[in-house]
Amino acid sequence: NSIVASATHLSHLHLHLSSPLSASPSVSDSGKSQCEIMNEESITVLEGESLFYVPFILEPNFNNKNVKWYKYSTQIQNISSDKKARVHYQGEALFLLNLNISDSGDYAAW
């Protein structure tokens, strides 16, 4: 599952949410995810707001206990599972607290 965030206004973030068909990450030489998208959703939030996101997973064999979240920018970055971190995950749920423009990017869970 991925989240694509881009700044649409100085104080707004537009989040584009999508879920992949496969539960295995694959990244091309350009750094783009090679997942097939199965559903999409858009959310607009204000800078400073928080987002709690639980993806809608259609795969019957998907084990949410093994989910890890990543952020794509110039490199793939691991998202923390530390509950004290401003951006973190618990199971399949992604938490982005006190959003700011630097949170823009692609997020994915596998």
Buried (B, 14 or more C-beta within 10 A) or exposed (E): BBBBBEBEEEEBBBBBBBBBEEBEBEBEEEEEBEBEEBBEEEEEBEBEEEBEBEBEBEEEEBEEEEBEBBBBEEEBBEBBEEEEEBBBBBEBBBBBBEBEEEBBBBBBBB
